[in-house]
Amino acid sequence: MTDDATSSADVDSRVVFLSHSSKETAEVESLRAALEARGIACFLDVLELRAGDELVAALKEKVQGARAFVVVLSPAAVSSKRVRQEIEWALAAEDLATETRGHFRFLPVFTGGITHAFLAWLGRPEVLGIDANGRVLVDVAGEIAQALGVLPVDARPRPAPPPLAPIAELTLDFSDLTVEVRDDKERVRGHVRVEYQPPTGPRGAAAIHDFESPLGPIEVGELRWYVETWPGWSFGTERLRRATEVEEALPRWGRELFDAALAKAQTPVEDFERETGERRIVVQVPTPADVEDSAIDDAERARRMAANGAAARLLALPWELLRGRRGFLFEGAHPIRVVRRLPREGAREALKFDRRILRVLLLVARTSDAGWIDPRVSLTPLVAALAPLGDRVEVVVPADGSLTALTDALAEAERQGRPFHVVHFDGHGVYDRDKGLGQLLFEDDTDCADGKITRKTRLVDARRIGGLLKDHRIPLFVLEACQGAEAGAQVTSSVAAELVAAGTGSVVAMSHSVLVETARRFVGAFYPALARGARIGTAMVEAQAALANDPDRSPPGLPRWEMRDWFVPVLFQEPGGDVRLLPEAGLPNAAETELVRSTARGRTPGAPAHGFVGRDRELLALSRLLHRHGAILLRGTGGVGKTALAAECARWLLDVQRVRRLAWTSVETSDRPRQCSKILAANSSLVSR
């Protein structure tokens, strides 16, 4: 090889110099992480020019010895003496490389209103740059990788999804609700106003008529037995017969509910059914009556309490079972979603959020005194669903599942000006009938602060959670917890209702206790729809349809066991809350996401051929220990699975974005294992011996 040529191997071993103004340091740091996730080593210039030839010479050597020079051209950068000096060095290096047939790339990235015209001022109008105006810098990481030859030049990002079409709405607005007993049947009765709202234009037809619920305590009790009791003891002829009867009753109950609420409102219903675009039915109850008013007597207080209880019972009816003449409403080419809506006081500002990067907060709460659930059950399908978004998604998983961890994460997001689009609670929930409030089971704050491996439960009620979320205006909260939508004497006593009242745009909750397998399958269908660009409501009805189309609820590897429980996940939503969360820039291409995935995992061993089975408690223990300690030593006899556990933990930490890249090394054949352990400990690694 001659002196005037550089091999591709030499080029690949050098770094990319990132030049920028100090005002863009935070964004450029994210860009560097995105480039390094694609295998592109970077030198991030964080120095300021100071007096002294030695520093200037060192900086010049870094620029001209780099594989490429990427400069973020913003107004601040153009005005920076240091950046302009670095540009001059880079252009000189490119000229020299051209003369000697060497390899050096000068690559400008335009942002902050700076355009390609600036290159004419530099005397380099022929140079090709990347336009990042209106985008965050991580959006152009793939384009930089293409320009540097790391990705195929024809691998263009997919276009952003088309604009959402308006949605047709049929509102069921209930009033004058009471609970009455007639012919030995206890039923919710009242009036319902059915109004059709076309996708565009003025309001459509409306009709008011009497309403009597076809489902009472007996039917609701049978439904609860089927969902919550039967799965725990599903054998026995009598139990199987009872479960079969409930399954056979579901279509009938759905039709009866449709007839009671909609059959008498012929004109608005027919207008609504003619629509072929996106459609939703909204179930709305009246504002809860004030029972604390000192001016009312006991009789009036009792009447108001009864009205509140009737509204709560009506909202808790299984509206997802609604069935028209041609099947359940969620079925077919033009499915209809069902949304529960609460009355609210005063106008609320429309949801506003940054669509350039989707931010998801996933809180995983696992305690020793509640039923154990593998922490990977929903995390795995969630991460897999969002993986195609690449750098356009950030999944934040706090090391602890405590209320403090939730409040700290929300506060830090507000401090950074980067609030979350989605908050997902993965844990247990209960409804306390004595207090009349829904509750979530968090990890005990003290146990988390002390770094304990096993942690007690801290019960937090709906009002406390609603107060915590007040004014955050989170577009979507997913309550992957039992009974998150259950209410007793008042509609606002459920966790879901409190979150909506606090300002959350949409809340996905469970109307009953939910099977782990149902929750896993729901998450696995709901998030891919969101990532594809669907509205929240569209993703909801698609996930419900996926549950209905495949009733298998047996955990992987066990005999098939079926259950019809698609109606358990329900959606609460404020007006204007049915939004698209997908970043506007669209999705990166498949080659780019695969490059990021393979670069991040490095040579870490994959899961065993039979899969990683069990040991989920040990996995969570390792994750908690690594939050407080630099290195963990796994000891055991050969063949017990130390390496498999270490590799699975490494992949876990990568999935939850606690680390960006994995480095795998073996000390089996080393004659200096102690030194290897020290090196790994210094780099906060996991050691398997």
Secondary structure as GFF3:
##gff-version 3
##sequence-region A 1 689
A	DSSP	alpha_helix	8	13	.	.	.	ID=ss1
A	DSSP	beta_strand	16	19	.	.	.	ID=ss2
A	DSSP	three_ten_helix	22	24	.	.	.	ID=ss3
A	DSSP	alpha_helix	25	36	.	.	.	ID=ss4
A	DSSP	beta_strand	42	44	.	.	.	ID=ss5
A	DSSP	alpha_helix	53	64	.	.	.	ID=ss6
A	DSSP	beta_strand	68	73	.	.	.	ID=ss7
A	DSSP	alpha_helix	75	78	.	.	.	ID=ss8
A	DSSP	alpha_helix	81	99	.	.	.	ID=ss9
A	DSSP	beta_strand	105	110	.	.	.	ID=ss10
A	DSSP	alpha_helix	117	121	.	.	.	ID=ss11
A	DSSP	beta_strand	130	131	.	.	.	ID=ss12
A	DSSP	three_ten_helix	137	140	.	.	.	ID=ss13
A	DSSP	alpha_helix	141	147	.	.	.	ID=ss14
A	DSSP	beta_strand	168	182	.	.	.	ID=ss15
A	DSSP	beta_strand	185	197	.	.	.	ID=ss16
A	DSSP	beta_strand	206	212	.	.	.	ID=ss17
A	DSSP	alpha_helix	217	224	.	.	.	ID=ss18
A	DSSP	pi_helix	225	229	.	.	.	ID=ss19
A	DSSP	three_ten_helix	230	232	.	.	.	ID=ss20
A	DSSP	alpha_helix	237	262	.	.	.	ID=ss21
A	DSSP	alpha_helix	266	274	.	.	.	ID=ss22
A	DSSP	beta_strand	279	284	.	.	.	ID=ss23
A	DSSP	alpha_helix	298	315	.	.	.	ID=ss24
A	DSSP	three_ten_helix	319	321	.	.	.	ID=ss25
A	DSSP	beta_strand	323	324	.	.	.	ID=ss26
A	DSSP	beta_strand	327	328	.	.	.	ID=ss27
A	DSSP	beta_strand	336	341	.	.	.	ID=ss28
A	DSSP	beta_strand	358	364	.	.	.	ID=ss29
A	DSSP	alpha_helix	376	386	.	.	.	ID=ss30
A	DSSP	three_ten_helix	387	392	.	.	.	ID=ss31
A	DSSP	beta_strand	393	396	.	.	.	ID=ss32
A	DSSP	alpha_helix	403	416	.	.	.	ID=ss33
A	DSSP	beta_strand	422	426	.	.	.	ID=ss34
A	DSSP	beta_strand	428	432	.	.	.	ID=ss35
A	DSSP	beta_strand	437	443	.	.	.	ID=ss36
A	DSSP	alpha_helix	445	449	.	.	.	ID=ss37
A	DSSP	beta_strand	457	461	.	.	.	ID=ss38
A	DSSP	alpha_helix	462	469	.	.	.	ID=ss39
A	DSSP	beta_strand	476	480	.	.	.	ID=ss40
A	DSSP	three_ten_helix	491	493	.	.	.	ID=ss41
A	DSSP	alpha_helix	495	502	.	.	.	ID=ss42
A	DSSP	beta_strand	506	510	.	.	.	ID=ss43
A	DSSP	alpha_helix	516	532	.	.	.	ID=ss44
A	DSSP	alpha_helix	536	549	.	.	.	ID=ss45
A	DSSP	beta_strand	569	573	.	.	.	ID=ss46
A	DSSP	alpha_helix	590	601	.	.	.	ID=ss47
A	DSSP	alpha_helix	616	626	.	.	.	ID=ss48
A	DSSP	beta_strand	632	634	.	.	.	ID=ss49
A	DSSP	alpha_helix	642	655	.	.	.	ID=ss50
A	DSSP	alpha_helix	673	682	.	.	.	ID=ss51
A	DSSP	beta_strand	686	688	.	.	.	ID=ss52
###
